[in-house]
Amino acid sequence: MIEIRLAELSDAPRIGEILVEGFMNKFGPIFGRKVDRAPGIVARMMAREIRQDDAALFVAQVANRVVGVLKLHTRQDTPGDILFGLRLFLREVGPFYTVRAMIGLLLLHEEPAADEGYISEISVAAAHRGQGIGWELLRQAERWALANDKTYLSLHVAETNRARALYERFGFRAAGTVRPWLAERLFGIRSWIYMVKPILHTSEV
């Protein structure tokens, strides 16, 4: 049985592991030979998110183990958020990898519109893929969007990412393509597809 719930502080280390495993094509180039530090760094960043009252960070749990995660970007980053990230990266990986990380994260950063529910992170542990967990996480994102008066869900997916088929089955449609040359140099991915799914509220059905 798949349980979807809000993330708790104790989930942060597992969330870090799942996100780094799922996006090694992003974290590998950013961290290079220090990629083993990535799960801990991501865990600390997610712990900060969980402490925020408005955080929309959900986990999927099977047999009392967290096996998936979905994060909705709900607010603009504050100077405090940026300073926290800089200090964390500098302490853990030094200035060179901090610069790489800041560039990489900024390339993939999105500030959502007021009526947009932007999915900034979604990943399922490799051993649990193909079991409907990603689908259930997307259903939770849709419920959140309905409850928070959003008119559409959105996300970016690498053109080579097989998860695009899941998003299309769920009702997402390509709404644009982004080809940042610096992202291609850093990640080796030529295009990122921006996908959108309208949210139908009761009055519109």
The 8 nearest C-alpha neighbors of each residue, nearest first, counted from 0:
[[1, 61, 2, 62, 60, 132, 63, 3],
 [0, 2, 61, 60, 59, 3, 132, 135],
 [3, 1, 60, 59, 0, 4, 61, 58],
 [4, 2, 59, 58, 60, 1, 57, 136],
 [5, 3, 57, 58, 6, 2, 59, 60],
 [4, 6, 57, 56, 58, 7, 3, 55],
 [5, 7, 57, 58, 56, 10, 4, 49],
 [8, 6, 10, 9, 5, 49, 11, 46],
 [7, 9, 10, 11, 46, 49, 6, 50],
 [8, 10, 7, 11, 12, 6, 46, 13],
 [11, 9, 8, 7, 13, 12, 14, 6],
 [10, 12, 42, 14, 46, 13, 9, 8],
 [13, 11, 42, 15, 14, 10, 16, 39],
 [14, 12, 16, 15, 11, 10, 17, 65],
 [15, 13, 11, 17, 16, 12, 18, 10],
 [14, 16, 42, 38, 41, 12, 13, 18],
 [15, 17, 38, 13, 14, 19, 18, 20],
 [18, 16, 20, 14, 124, 15, 19, 21],
 [19, 17, 21, 15, 20, 16, 122, 22],
 [20, 18, 22, 16, 21, 23, 17, 38],
 [21, 19, 17, 18, 23, 22, 16, 124],
 [22, 20, 18, 19, 122, 23, 17, 123],
 [23, 21, 19, 24, 25, 20, 18, 26],
 [22, 24, 26, 27, 25, 20, 19, 21],
 [25, 23, 22, 27, 26, 186, 28, 21],
 [26, 24, 23, 22, 27, 28, 186, 29],
 [25, 27, 23, 29, 28, 30, 24, 22],
 [26, 28, 23, 31, 29, 30, 25, 24],
 [29, 27, 31, 26, 30, 25, 186, 185],
 [30, 28, 26, 100, 27, 99, 31, 25],
 [31, 29, 34, 33, 27, 28, 26, 96],
 [30, 32, 28, 33, 27, 34, 29, 26],
 [33, 31, 34, 30, 35, 27, 28, 36],
 [34, 32, 30, 35, 31, 36, 92, 37],
 [33, 35, 30, 37, 36, 32, 31, 27],
 [34, 36, 33, 37, 38, 32, 30, 39],
 [37, 35, 34, 39, 33, 38, 40, 91],
 [36, 38, 40, 34, 39, 35, 41, 19],
 [39, 37, 15, 16, 41, 40, 36, 19],
 [40, 38, 42, 41, 37, 36, 43, 15],
 [39, 41, 37, 43, 42, 38, 44, 36],
 [40, 42, 15, 44, 38, 43, 39, 37],
 [43, 41, 15, 11, 12, 39, 45, 40],
 [44, 42, 46, 40, 41, 45, 39, 47],
 [43, 45, 41, 47, 46, 42, 40, 48],
 [46, 44, 48, 42, 47, 43, 11, 41],
 [47, 45, 43, 49, 48, 44, 11, 8],
 [46, 48, 50, 44, 45, 49, 43, 51],
 [49, 47, 45, 51, 46, 50, 54, 44],
 [48, 50, 46, 51, 47, 54, 45, 8],
 [49, 51, 47, 48, 52, 46, 8, 54],
 [52, 50, 48, 54, 49, 53, 47, 46],
 [51, 53, 54, 50, 49, 48, 55, 47],
 [54, 52, 51, 55, 73, 74, 49, 48],
 [53, 55, 51, 52, 56, 48, 49, 73],
 [56, 54, 71, 70, 57, 53, 73, 5],
 [55, 57, 70, 6, 54, 69, 5, 71],
 [58, 56, 5, 6, 69, 4, 68, 70],
 [57, 59, 68, 67, 6, 4, 3, 5],
 [60, 58, 3, 67, 2, 65, 66, 68],
 [59, 61, 65, 2, 64, 66, 1, 63],
 [62, 60, 1, 64, 63, 0, 65, 2],
 [61, 63, 64, 60, 0, 1, 65, 2],
 [62, 64, 61, 60, 65, 2, 66, 1],
 [65, 63, 60, 61, 62, 66, 59, 13],
 [64, 66, 60, 59, 67, 58, 61, 63],
 [65, 67, 124, 60, 59, 123, 64, 61],
 [68, 66, 123, 59, 58, 122, 124, 65],
 [67, 69, 58, 122, 121, 57, 59, 123],
 [70, 68, 121, 57, 120, 56, 136, 58],
 [69, 71, 56, 120, 119, 118, 55, 57],
 [72, 70, 118, 55, 117, 119, 73, 56],
 [71, 73, 117, 119, 74, 118, 70, 116],
 [74, 72, 71, 54, 55, 53, 75, 116],
 [75, 73, 72, 76, 110, 111, 53, 54],
 [76, 74, 77, 110, 73, 72, 111, 109],
 [75, 77, 80, 74, 78, 81, 79, 110],
 [76, 78, 80, 79, 75, 81, 82, 74],
 [79, 77, 81, 80, 82, 76, 83, 75],
 [78, 80, 82, 77, 81, 83, 76, 84],
 [81, 79, 77, 83, 78, 82, 76, 84],
 [80, 82, 78, 84, 83, 79, 85, 77],
 [81, 83, 79, 85, 84, 80, 78, 86],
 [82, 84, 80, 86, 81, 85, 79, 87],
 [85, 83, 87, 81, 82, 86, 88, 80],
 [86, 84, 82, 88, 87, 83, 89, 81],
 [85, 87, 89, 83, 84, 88, 90, 82],
 [86, 88, 84, 90, 85, 89, 83, 91],
 [89, 87, 91, 85, 97, 90, 86, 92],
 [90, 88, 93, 86, 94, 87, 91, 92],
 [89, 91, 87, 88, 86, 92, 93, 85],
 [90, 92, 88, 89, 87, 93, 36, 40],
 [93, 91, 88, 89, 96, 90, 97, 33],
 [92, 94, 89, 95, 96, 90, 97, 91],
 [93, 95, 97, 89, 96, 98, 92, 88],
 [96, 94, 97, 98, 93, 99, 92, 89],
 [97, 95, 99, 98, 94, 92, 100, 93],
 [96, 98, 94, 100, 88, 95, 99, 89],
 [97, 99, 101, 96, 100, 95, 94, 102],
 [100, 98, 96, 102, 97, 29, 101, 103],
 [101, 99, 97, 103, 29, 102, 98, 96],
 [100, 102, 98, 104, 103, 99, 105, 97],
 [103, 101, 99, 105, 100, 104, 106, 98],
 [104, 102, 100, 106, 101, 105, 99, 29],
 [103, 105, 101, 107, 106, 102, 100, 108],
 [104, 106, 108, 102, 107, 103, 101, 109],
 [107, 105, 103, 104, 108, 102, 182, 179],
 [106, 108, 105, 104, 109, 103, 182, 155],
 [109, 107, 105, 106, 104, 110, 119, 103],
 [108, 110, 111, 107, 119, 117, 72, 105],
 [109, 111, 75, 112, 108, 72, 74, 117],
 [112, 110, 115, 109, 117, 113, 116, 72],
 [111, 113, 115, 114, 110, 116, 117, 149],
 [112, 114, 115, 111, 149, 116, 73, 74],
 [115, 113, 149, 150, 112, 116, 148, 151],
 [116, 114, 112, 151, 149, 113, 111, 117],
 [117, 115, 152, 144, 149, 151, 153, 118],
 [116, 118, 153, 72, 71, 154, 152, 115],
 [119, 117, 71, 154, 120, 70, 153, 72],
 [118, 120, 71, 70, 72, 117, 154, 121],
 [121, 119, 70, 69, 118, 122, 71, 68],
 [122, 120, 69, 68, 70, 119, 118, 123],
 [121, 123, 68, 67, 21, 18, 17, 69],
 [122, 124, 67, 66, 128, 125, 68, 133],
 [125, 123, 66, 17, 127, 126, 67, 128],
 [124, 126, 127, 128, 123, 21, 20, 17],
 [125, 127, 124, 128, 123, 66, 129, 130],
 [128, 126, 125, 124, 130, 129, 123, 66],
 [129, 127, 130, 125, 126, 123, 124, 132],
 [128, 130, 131, 127, 132, 133, 126, 125],
 [131, 129, 128, 132, 127, 133, 134, 1],
 [132, 130, 134, 133, 129, 135, 128, 1],
 [131, 133, 135, 134, 130, 136, 59, 67],
 [132, 134, 136, 135, 131, 137, 123, 122],
 [135, 133, 137, 131, 132, 136, 138, 169],
 [136, 134, 138, 132, 137, 133, 139, 131],
 [135, 137, 139, 133, 138, 134, 132, 69],
 [138, 136, 140, 134, 139, 135, 141, 133],
 [139, 137, 135, 141, 140, 136, 142, 134],
 [138, 140, 142, 136, 137, 141, 143, 135],
 [141, 139, 137, 143, 138, 142, 144, 136],
 [140, 142, 144, 138, 139, 143, 137, 145],
 [143, 141, 139, 145, 144, 140, 146, 138],
 [142, 144, 140, 146, 141, 145, 147, 139],
 [145, 143, 149, 141, 147, 142, 146, 116],
 [146, 144, 142, 148, 143, 147, 149, 141],
 [145, 147, 143, 144, 148, 142, 149, 141],
 [146, 148, 144, 145, 149, 143, 142, 114],
 [149, 147, 145, 146, 144, 150, 114, 200],
 [150, 148, 114, 144, 115, 147, 151, 116],
 [151, 149, 198, 114, 197, 115, 148, 152],
 [150, 152, 197, 198, 115, 196, 149, 116],
 [151, 153, 116, 196, 195, 117, 115, 197],
 [152, 154, 195, 117, 194, 118, 116, 196],
 [155, 153, 118, 194, 117, 193, 119, 156],
 [154, 156, 193, 192, 191, 194, 157, 153],
 [157, 155, 192, 191, 158, 160, 154, 163],
 [156, 158, 191, 160, 159, 192, 190, 155],
 [157, 159, 191, 190, 160, 192, 156, 188],
 [160, 158, 157, 161, 188, 156, 163, 190],
 [159, 161, 157, 162, 158, 163, 156, 164],
 [162, 160, 163, 164, 159, 165, 158, 157],
 [163, 161, 165, 164, 160, 166, 156, 167],
 [162, 164, 166, 161, 165, 160, 167, 156],
 [165, 163, 167, 162, 166, 161, 168, 169],
 [166, 164, 168, 162, 163, 167, 169, 134],
 [165, 167, 169, 163, 171, 164, 168, 170],
 [166, 168, 171, 164, 170, 169, 165, 172],
 [169, 167, 165, 170, 166, 164, 171, 163],
 [168, 170, 166, 167, 171, 165, 134, 137],
 [171, 169, 167, 168, 196, 166, 172, 195],
 [172, 170, 196, 167, 195, 166, 194, 169],
 [173, 171, 194, 195, 167, 174, 196, 170],
 [172, 174, 194, 193, 175, 192, 195, 171],
 [175, 173, 194, 193, 172, 195, 176, 192],
 [176, 174, 193, 173, 192, 177, 194, 191],
 [175, 177, 192, 191, 193, 190, 178, 174],
 [176, 178, 191, 190, 179, 192, 175, 193],
 [177, 179, 190, 189, 180, 191, 176, 183],
 [180, 178, 182, 181, 177, 183, 190, 189],
 [179, 181, 183, 182, 178, 184, 189, 185],
 [180, 182, 184, 183, 179, 185, 106, 186],
 [183, 181, 185, 179, 184, 180, 186, 106],
 [182, 184, 187, 188, 180, 189, 186, 181],
 [185, 183, 181, 182, 187, 186, 180, 188],
 [184, 186, 182, 183, 187, 181, 28, 103],
 [187, 185, 183, 188, 182, 184, 25, 28],
 [186, 188, 183, 184, 185, 189, 182, 24],
 [189, 187, 183, 186, 190, 157, 182, 158],
 [188, 190, 183, 178, 187, 191, 180, 182],
 [191, 189, 178, 158, 177, 188, 157, 176],
 [190, 192, 157, 177, 156, 158, 176, 155],
 [193, 191, 176, 156, 155, 175, 158, 194],
 [192, 194, 155, 175, 174, 173, 154, 176],
 [195, 193, 173, 172, 174, 154, 153, 171],
 [194, 196, 153, 171, 172, 152, 174, 173],
 [195, 197, 171, 152, 151, 170, 153, 172],
 [198, 196, 151, 150, 199, 152, 195, 171],
 [199, 197, 151, 150, 200, 196, 145, 152],
 [200, 198, 203, 197, 204, 201, 150, 145],
 [199, 201, 203, 202, 198, 204, 145, 150],
 [202, 200, 203, 204, 199, 145, 198, 148],
 [201, 203, 200, 204, 199, 198, 145, 148],
 [204, 202, 200, 201, 199, 198, 150, 197],
 [203, 201, 202, 199, 200, 198, 197, 145]]
